[in-house]
Structure formats: C-alpha cells, structure tokens
Amino acid sequence: TLRAELAYQLRDLELAQELFTALLKTRPDDPWIQNDLAQVLASLGEDAESGRLFRQLTERQPLFGQPWLNIARARRYGDTDDTDIRQMRSVLKRRQMDPSQALYVHFALGKAFDDCRAYDEAFTHYQKGNALRRASLQFDPQAVDDHISRIIEAFSPEFMNRFAEQGDPSTRPLMIVGMPRSGTTLLEQVLCAHPDVTTAGELRELVRIARTFTHKSEQSWPECIEDITAEDLNASAKAYLGALSARSDGAARVVDKMPQNFLHLGLAALLFPNVTLVHCVRDPLDTCLSNFFQVFPPGIDFAYNLSELGHYYRGYERLMTHWHSLVGARLVTVRYEELVSDPESVLRPLLKNLGLDWEPACLAHQENVQRVDTLSLYQVRQPLNTGSTKRWRHYEKHLAPLRQALAGEA
C-alpha cells in the first residue's frame, strides 16, 4: 500500500493505478484501496470508471463516507430531492456511522446543497463536517504566528544581501505560491497550455532542503539558515533542479505549484536569484470560504474553523508582505479575479516576464488539461469563468467569525 501511495504522491499515476489494481485483487473488500484506485483514475481523467468504483463502494460499504464526497465533487446537483442527497441523508442517520466517515458525507451534502443554491442547508452541513474534522486535529494558531515571526526575523534584508547573486543562475523553475484555493492549480494548468511549460506538480523539495539545513546545524528551522554557506546553496539548487527534471520533460519552464511554499520563498529566492516567483491572490473571504468547504490531506490543519482560518490568513499576508519587501519585482502577483475575467491582460505580461512568447492556447487550457491530483481536479477542466468569484455573498450571514479574524478582532 505504501508503494502505491508513494507513486500517487510522486505523480506516477500509471504506476499507482497498476499497484492499486493489483492490491485490490488481493484485498477486494478493502474500501480504502478501491477509493484510492478510483481517485487515481479520476486524476487520469477516467471519469466513467472512477465514478463506477465510487458508486460501487457506496453500495458495498454504506458506512464508508469518502466516496460520497468524490461523487459530489464530480457532478452538479439541481434538485434537493436528488437520489444521492436522499441516500446521503439516510446514511447519516445510521448509528454505526463513525464520525471520521460521517464528516465526508457532510462535506458532500454541503457541496450538493450549494449546487442547488440551498445555501443555509449547505452551510449547516459544512459546519458539521468541519467540526468533526477539527475535533481530531491538534492546531495551535499562536504557534503558527510565532513561526512566521521567526521566519521574518531569520530572513532579514541583511541576511538576504549576504548571499546576493549566489545560488544557481537557472530560470527553469516556475514557482507558484499562495493560499490553498487561491487559483494556483488553475494558473498552473493555464500556463501548461504553453508548449514551453510543463509541471512537476506540488514538489516538497524546498521543505526537504530546509530539513537538510536543520540536520547540519545545531539550530532548528528557520534559525539554522544563519549557518549556511554559498556552497550549501549551490548544492541544494542542483538537487532541486534534479528533482524538477525527474518529474518533467525538457520544457524551458517547469512549474512547482506547492501553494505553501510561500513559507519558503526566502529560501527559493536565494537558491535561484534569476527565477520569477508567482504569487496567486484571491478575495480573502472567497479564499477562506473555499478552504472551509474542503477536506484536505494531512498537514493543512488550519482550515476547519472560520476564526482559525482568518487568523492563519493574516499570518500568510504578513509573511507575503515581508517577501515582497525583500525580493521586489521578482515576486509577481496574479489576481484570481482578473485571471478569470480578463485572462489575456494577465497572461501576456506574465509570459513576457517569464521570457516566453504569447500563446493563444493558454486561453483554452481546458482542451489540454495536464494531470491534476489536487482538490481542484474537476474545476480546472472547465473553461476560464467567473462562477466562483464573490461566492462568499451567499454565506454572508454566517461569516462574522471569519470577518472578525481577518480584521484582527479575534
């Protein structure tokens, strides 16, 4: 199972499919394996087969909630009396339903009622699903604040100037950062419609490099950055480029779209002094609400409480302001609302900044979507549209805790 999961994480989807298929033959009653196989197939664009497996799971394992969320993500609902909605409500009434699985059904019902524009009912289910998820997590907002303060202190202007013009001169990495749900996957797919751009997905290489520096120092991250040398930077840059090449073809630019690389932008700027760094920004209320409507993989623990979400967003903004002050014009901001409403006005200057010619295919990215293994799997297969802008207005009366946190009042 670990080998199959690793293949999926490394975006070797054909190998992941092969391994999960083999596992399912030996353990045909294991719902986790069938669900994982169906998710791999969905990432490969095999929607019919993935949908069949998800629905088969709901019939064979009615107390296993995850497939319901995948089914809901893959379709649009138009009637609150839809058969799926009735079945999900029925499942939640079962006393044997474990909370760890019930939460997925609540998120699925939230998505379904949102599609039906029954926004109060949708929010009720999202709130219940988030509460169940949050109860299983340890998250300390103050610890996040402290960590961001330490990053800002460690990556001071004086420290950055010490290593000016060091690192690797390559311009091949194309790093896209931002909050989750800010448009990073959409921008990745739009840029990958360009013949000179491909993607390596969400690389964890910057985190690995930071961990390497920690192991070499007696200090923890980020204080250990004080001990690095120019040789350390050059070696780490070469290792990063090797990881980039291993997960891409020979394109001139290769996207690394790990959103939370925003925590490591100072390190990225040192490793590659000639690289343009791209920051995706979306309306804070829309960004946070979209986070609240998702079940994330482990590691994103701040998204299941509106006050904590707003608090985290303020920390993210504080750190991004610091990075902008350090690297200036190298950090280019792409606003989601402008990208979906007037894409050419955003993409022409961005491509020029990247040293790439204009490519009309970027305006029709949905015709050549690359493999997607993030929560934006289904949305990015649609043409550019403004359907997700100002979505928060449908939920305005529920957002007081989020507004207060974003304003620094909570």
C-alpha positions as CSV (number, residue, x, y, z in Angstrom):
1,T,0.0,0.0,0.0
2,L,2.8,2.4,0.9
3,R,4.4,1.9,-2.5
4,A,1.2,2.6,-4.3
5,E,0.6,5.7,-2.2
6,L,4.1,7.0,-2.8
7,A,3.6,6.5,-6.6
8,Y,0.5,8.6,-6.4
9,Q,2.3,11.3,-4.4
10,L,5.1,11.4,-6.9
11,R,2.5,11.8,-9.8
12,D,3.4,8.5,-11.4
13,L,-0.2,7.8,-11.9
14,E,0.2,4.8,-14.3
15,L,2.3,3.0,-11.7
16,A,-0.1,4.0,-8.9
17,Q,-3.0,2.6,-11.0
18,E,-1.1,-0.6,-11.6
19,L,-0.2,-1.1,-7.9
20,F,-3.7,-0.2,-6.5
21,T,-5.3,-2.5,-9.1
22,A,-3.0,-5.4,-8.0
23,L,-3.8,-4.7,-4.4
24,L,-7.5,-4.7,-5.0
25,K,-7.3,-8.1,-6.5
26,T,-5.7,-9.5,-3.3
27,R,-7.9,-7.4,-1.0
28,P,-11.2,-6.9,-2.8
29,D,-13.2,-5.9,0.3
30,D,-10.8,-3.1,1.4
31,P,-12.7,0.2,0.8
32,W,-9.5,2.3,1.2
33,I,-7.8,0.6,-1.7
34,Q,-10.8,0.8,-4.0
35,N,-11.3,4.5,-3.1
36,D,-7.6,5.3,-3.7
37,L,-7.8,3.5,-7.1
38,A,-10.8,5.5,-8.1
39,Q,-9.1,8.7,-7.1
40,V,-6.1,7.8,-9.3
41,L,-8.4,7.1,-12.2
42,A,-10.1,10.5,-11.7
43,S,-6.7,12.2,-11.8
44,L,-6.1,10.4,-15.1
45,G,-9.4,11.7,-16.5
46,E,-11.0,8.3,-16.4
47,D,-14.2,9.7,-15.0
48,A,-16.6,6.9,-16.0
49,E,-14.6,4.2,-14.4
50,S,-13.7,6.2,-11.3
51,G,-17.4,7.1,-10.9
52,R,-18.4,3.4,-11.2
53,L,-15.9,2.4,-8.5
54,F,-17.0,5.2,-6.1
55,R,-20.7,4.3,-6.5
56,Q,-19.9,0.6,-6.1
57,L,-18.3,1.5,-2.8
58,T,-21.3,3.3,-1.5
59,E,-23.4,0.1,-2.2
60,R,-20.9,-2.4,-0.8
61,Q,-19.6,-0.3,2.1
62,P,-22.5,2.1,3.1
63,L,-20.7,3.2,6.3
64,F,-17.6,4.3,4.3
65,G,-18.2,8.0,3.6
66,Q,-15.3,9.1,1.4
67,P,-16.7,8.0,-1.9
68,W,-19.8,10.2,-1.4
69,L,-17.6,13.3,-1.4
70,N,-15.8,12.2,-4.6
71,I,-19.2,11.6,-6.2
72,A,-20.4,15.0,-5.2
73,R,-17.3,16.8,-6.5
74,A,-17.6,15.2,-9.9
75,R,-21.2,16.3,-10.6
76,R,-23.6,19.2,-10.3
77,Y,-26.9,18.9,-8.4
78,G,-30.0,20.7,-9.4
79,D,-32.7,19.3,-7.1
80,T,-32.6,19.0,-3.3
81,D,-34.7,15.8,-3.6
82,D,-31.9,14.2,-5.8
83,T,-31.5,10.4,-5.1
84,D,-27.9,11.0,-4.0
85,I,-29.0,13.6,-1.4
86,R,-31.7,11.3,0.0
87,Q,-29.2,8.4,0.2
88,M,-26.6,10.5,2.0
89,R,-29.1,11.8,4.5
90,S,-30.2,8.3,5.1
91,V,-26.6,7.2,5.7
92,L,-26.0,9.9,8.3
93,K,-29.0,8.5,10.3
94,R,-27.2,5.2,10.9
95,R,-25.9,4.9,14.5
96,Q,-23.0,2.8,13.4
97,M,-21.6,5.7,11.2
98,D,-18.2,6.6,12.5
99,P,-17.6,10.4,12.8
100,S,-14.4,10.1,10.8
101,Q,-16.5,8.9,7.8
102,A,-19.6,10.9,8.6
103,L,-17.6,14.1,8.1
104,Y,-17.1,13.2,4.4
105,V,-20.9,12.8,3.9
106,H,-21.5,16.2,5.5
107,F,-19.0,17.8,3.1
108,A,-20.6,16.0,0.2
109,L,-24.1,17.3,1.2
110,G,-22.6,20.8,1.6
111,K,-21.4,20.6,-2.0
112,A,-24.8,19.2,-3.2
113,F,-26.9,21.8,-1.4
114,D,-24.6,24.6,-2.6
115,D,-25.1,23.4,-6.2
116,C,-28.9,23.6,-5.5
117,R,-28.5,27.1,-4.1
118,A,-29.8,26.0,-0.8
119,Y,-27.0,27.9,1.0
120,D,-28.2,27.7,4.6
121,E,-28.6,24.0,4.4
122,A,-25.2,23.7,2.7
123,F,-23.5,25.8,5.4
124,T,-25.1,23.6,8.1
125,H,-23.5,20.5,6.7
126,Y,-20.2,22.2,6.0
127,Q,-20.1,23.4,9.6
128,K,-20.9,19.9,10.9
129,G,-18.2,18.3,8.7
130,N,-15.6,20.9,9.8
131,A,-16.4,20.4,13.5
132,L,-15.9,16.7,13.2
133,R,-12.6,17.1,11.3
134,R,-11.4,19.8,13.7
135,A,-12.0,17.6,16.7
136,S,-9.5,15.1,15.5
137,L,-6.7,17.7,15.0
138,Q,-4.1,19.5,17.1
139,F,-3.7,23.0,15.8
140,D,-2.2,26.0,17.6
141,P,-2.8,29.4,15.9
142,Q,-0.3,31.1,18.2
143,A,2.4,28.6,17.2
144,V,1.8,29.5,13.6
145,D,2.1,33.2,14.4
146,D,5.4,32.6,16.3
147,H,6.8,30.5,13.4
148,I,6.1,33.3,10.9
149,S,7.7,35.9,13.1
150,R,10.8,33.7,13.3
151,I,10.9,33.3,9.5
152,I,10.7,37.1,9.1
153,E,13.5,37.6,11.7
154,A,15.8,35.0,10.1
155,F,15.3,36.2,6.5
156,S,16.2,39.8,7.2
157,P,17.4,42.2,4.5
158,E,20.9,41.9,5.8
159,F,20.9,38.1,5.6
160,M,19.5,38.2,2.1
161,N,22.1,40.7,0.9
162,R,24.8,38.5,2.3
163,F,24.0,35.9,-0.4
164,A,23.0,38.2,-3.2
165,E,23.9,36.7,-6.6
166,Q,24.8,33.4,-5.1
167,G,22.8,30.2,-5.9
168,D,22.1,28.8,-9.3
169,P,21.5,31.0,-12.4
170,S,18.9,28.7,-13.8
171,T,15.5,30.2,-14.8
172,R,13.8,26.9,-15.3
173,P,11.8,26.6,-12.1
174,L,8.5,28.4,-12.2
175,M,7.3,28.6,-8.6
176,I,3.6,29.3,-8.0
177,V,2.6,30.0,-4.4
178,G,-0.4,31.3,-2.5
179,M,-3.0,30.2,0.0
180,P,-4.7,26.9,-0.9
181,R,-7.8,27.5,-3.1
182,S,-6.3,30.8,-4.4
183,G,-6.1,29.7,-8.0
184,T,-2.6,28.1,-8.0
185,T,-3.8,24.9,-9.8
186,L,-5.8,27.0,-12.4
187,L,-2.8,29.1,-13.2
188,E,-0.6,26.0,-13.4
189,Q,-2.9,24.5,-16.0
190,V,-3.3,27.7,-18.0
191,L,0.5,28.1,-18.2
192,C,0.9,24.4,-19.1
193,A,-1.1,25.0,-22.3
194,H,2.0,26.8,-23.5
195,P,4.4,24.5,-25.4
196,D,7.4,25.6,-23.4
197,V,5.8,25.0,-20.0
198,T,5.2,21.7,-18.1
199,T,4.5,20.9,-14.5
200,A,6.2,18.9,-11.8
201,G,3.1,19.3,-9.6
202,E,3.4,20.1,-5.9
203,L,7.1,19.4,-5.1
204,R,8.2,19.0,-1.5
205,E,11.8,19.8,-2.4
206,L,12.0,23.2,-0.6
207,V,10.8,21.5,2.6
208,R,13.4,18.8,2.2
209,I,16.2,21.3,1.6
210,A,15.1,23.2,4.7
211,R,15.2,19.9,6.7
212,T,18.7,19.2,5.4
213,F,19.9,22.5,6.7
214,T,18.4,21.8,10.0
215,H,20.2,18.4,10.2
216,K,23.6,20.2,9.5
217,S,23.0,22.8,12.2
218,E,22.6,22.8,16.0
219,Q,19.7,25.2,15.5
220,S,16.2,24.5,14.3
221,W,14.4,26.0,11.2
222,P,14.5,28.8,10.4
223,E,17.3,30.0,12.7
224,C,19.7,27.3,11.1
225,I,19.7,29.4,7.9
226,E,22.3,31.6,9.6
227,D,24.8,28.7,9.3
228,I,24.5,28.1,5.6
229,T,27.3,28.8,3.1
230,A,27.3,29.6,-0.6
231,E,28.4,26.0,-1.3
232,D,25.3,24.8,0.6
233,L,23.1,27.0,-1.6
234,N,24.7,25.8,-4.8
235,A,24.4,22.1,-3.9
236,S,20.8,22.5,-2.8
237,A,19.9,24.3,-6.0
238,K,21.4,21.5,-8.1
239,A,19.4,18.9,-6.0
240,Y,16.2,20.9,-6.6
241,L,16.9,21.1,-10.3
242,G,17.5,17.3,-10.3
243,A,14.1,16.7,-8.6
244,L,12.4,19.1,-11.1
245,S,13.9,17.2,-14.1
246,A,13.0,13.8,-12.7
247,R,9.3,14.8,-12.8
248,S,9.2,16.7,-16.0
249,D,10.2,16.7,-19.7
250,G,12.7,19.1,-21.3
251,A,10.4,22.2,-21.2
252,A,12.0,25.6,-20.7
253,R,9.9,26.3,-17.6
254,V,8.7,23.7,-15.1
255,V,6.0,24.6,-12.6
256,D,6.3,23.8,-8.9
257,K,2.9,24.8,-7.6
258,M,3.1,23.8,-3.9
259,P,0.9,26.6,-2.5
260,Q,2.5,26.6,0.9
261,N,6.0,27.1,-0.5
262,F,5.1,30.7,0.5
263,L,6.7,29.7,3.8
264,H,10.0,29.1,2.0
265,L,10.1,31.9,-0.6
266,G,13.2,33.4,1.0
267,L,15.0,30.1,0.5
268,A,13.7,29.9,-3.1
269,A,15.0,33.4,-3.8
270,L,18.4,32.5,-2.5
271,L,18.6,29.3,-4.4
272,F,17.6,30.8,-7.8
273,P,18.3,34.6,-7.9
274,N,17.1,34.8,-11.5
275,V,13.8,33.0,-11.1
276,T,10.4,34.8,-11.2
277,L,8.2,33.8,-8.3
278,V,4.5,33.9,-8.9
279,H,2.0,34.7,-6.1
280,C,-1.7,33.9,-6.6
281,V,-4.1,36.1,-4.7
282,R,-7.9,35.8,-4.4
283,D,-10.5,37.7,-2.4
284,P,-9.8,36.7,1.3
285,L,-13.4,35.8,2.0
286,D,-13.6,33.6,-1.1
287,T,-10.3,32.0,-0.4
288,C,-11.1,31.2,3.3
289,L,-14.6,30.0,2.5
290,S,-13.3,27.7,-0.2
291,N,-10.8,26.3,2.3
292,F,-13.7,25.8,4.7
293,F,-15.5,23.8,2.1
294,Q,-12.7,21.2,1.6
295,V,-11.3,18.1,3.3
296,F,-7.6,18.5,2.9
297,P,-4.9,15.9,3.1
298,P,-2.9,15.8,6.4
299,G,-0.8,18.8,7.0
300,I,-3.4,21.6,6.4
301,D,-4.9,21.8,9.8
302,F,-6.0,25.4,9.9
303,A,-9.0,25.2,7.6
304,Y,-11.7,23.7,9.8
305,N,-12.7,26.7,11.9
306,L,-13.6,30.1,10.5
307,S,-11.8,32.1,13.2
308,E,-8.6,30.0,12.9
309,L,-8.8,30.3,9.1
310,G,-8.9,34.1,9.3
311,H,-6.1,34.1,11.8
312,Y,-3.9,32.0,9.5
313,Y,-4.7,34.2,6.5
314,R,-3.5,37.2,8.4
315,G,-0.2,35.4,9.1
316,Y,0.1,34.4,5.5
317,E,-0.4,38.1,4.4
318,R,2.1,39.3,6.9
319,L,4.8,36.9,5.6
320,M,4.0,37.7,1.9
321,T,4.3,41.4,2.7
322,H,7.8,40.6,4.0
323,W,8.8,38.6,1.0
324,H,7.6,41.4,-1.3
325,S,9.8,43.9,0.6
326,L,12.8,41.6,0.1
327,V,12.6,40.4,-3.5
328,G,10.6,43.2,-5.1
329,A,9.7,42.8,-8.7
330,R,10.9,39.2,-8.8
331,L,7.7,38.4,-6.9
332,V,4.8,38.8,-9.4
333,T,1.2,38.9,-8.2
334,V,-1.6,37.2,-10.2
335,R,-5.1,38.0,-9.0
336,Y,-7.6,35.2,-9.5
337,E,-10.5,37.5,-10.3
338,E,-8.5,39.2,-13.1
339,L,-7.3,35.9,-14.4
340,V,-10.8,34.5,-14.9
341,S,-12.4,37.7,-16.1
342,D,-9.7,39.1,-18.4
343,P,-7.1,36.3,-18.8
344,E,-5.2,37.8,-21.8
345,S,-4.4,41.0,-19.9
346,V,-2.9,38.9,-17.1
347,L,-1.2,36.3,-19.2
348,R,0.6,38.4,-21.8
349,P,2.7,40.4,-19.3
350,L,3.3,37.3,-17.2
351,L,4.6,35.2,-20.1
352,K,6.8,38.2,-21.2
353,N,8.1,38.3,-17.6
354,L,9.0,34.6,-17.9
355,G,10.7,35.2,-21.2
356,L,8.1,33.3,-23.2
357,D,6.2,34.2,-26.3
358,W,2.4,34.8,-26.3
359,E,0.5,31.5,-26.8
360,P,-3.3,31.7,-27.6
361,A,-3.7,28.1,-26.3
362,C,-3.4,29.5,-22.8
363,L,-6.9,31.0,-23.2
364,A,-8.4,27.5,-23.8
365,H,-6.4,25.4,-21.3
366,Q,-9.3,23.0,-20.7
367,E,-8.6,21.5,-24.1
368,N,-5.2,20.2,-22.9
369,V,-5.5,19.8,-19.1
370,Q,-2.5,18.1,-17.6
371,R,-2.9,15.5,-14.9
372,V,-4.4,17.0,-11.8
373,D,-4.2,15.4,-8.4
374,T,-5.3,18.3,-6.2
375,L,-8.8,19.2,-4.9
376,S,-9.2,21.4,-8.0
377,L,-9.4,18.3,-10.1
378,Y,-12.8,18.9,-11.6
379,Q,-12.9,22.7,-11.6
380,V,-9.7,23.2,-13.7
381,R,-11.2,21.1,-16.6
382,Q,-13.7,23.9,-17.2
383,P,-13.1,27.0,-19.4
384,L,-12.0,30.1,-17.5
385,N,-15.1,31.6,-15.9
386,T,-16.1,33.9,-13.1
387,G,-18.5,31.5,-11.4
388,S,-16.5,31.3,-8.2
389,T,-16.0,35.0,-7.7
390,K,-17.8,36.7,-4.8
391,R,-19.2,33.3,-3.7
392,W,-19.0,34.4,-0.1
393,R,-22.0,36.6,-0.6
394,H,-24.3,33.5,-0.5
395,Y,-23.0,32.8,3.0
396,E,-22.5,36.3,4.3
397,K,-24.7,35.9,7.4
398,H,-22.6,33.0,8.6
399,L,-19.2,34.7,8.2
400,A,-18.9,37.0,11.3
401,P,-16.2,34.9,12.9
402,L,-14.2,34.9,9.7
403,R,-14.6,38.7,9.2
404,Q,-13.6,39.4,12.8
405,A,-10.5,37.2,12.5
406,L,-9.4,38.8,9.2
407,A,-9.8,42.2,10.8
408,G,-7.6,41.1,13.7
409,E,-10.5,41.3,16.2
410,A,-10.4,37.6,17.1
